[in-house]
Amino acid sequence: MEGIGRTLIIFGVVLIGMGILLTFVHKIPFIGRLPGDIYIQKKNFSFYFPLTTSILISIILTLIMWLWPRR
């Protein structure tokens, strides 16, 4: 039961962190508007794919996980 409790606490902290990030992400000026992000707008259609932003976030998360101490 101790392992399940720790897992639930970790998931809770991750969810709180994601909530805070989603609340303040619009205040970060460059997220979603980097060169390489695909944005197509027609009359009745718009398509947005943040390719460069996704790659940048992936690299940052990879570095964080790589530097995170393992037991």
Sequence and secondary structure as in RCSB ss.txt:
>XXXX:A:sequence
MEGIGRTLIIFGVVLIGMGILLTFVHKIPFIGRLPGDIYIQKKNFSFYFPLTTSILISIILTLIMWLWPRR
>XXXX:A:secstr
 HHHHHHHHHHHHHHHHHHHHHHHGGGSTTTT  TT EEEE SS EEEE HHHHHHHHHHHHHHHHHS   
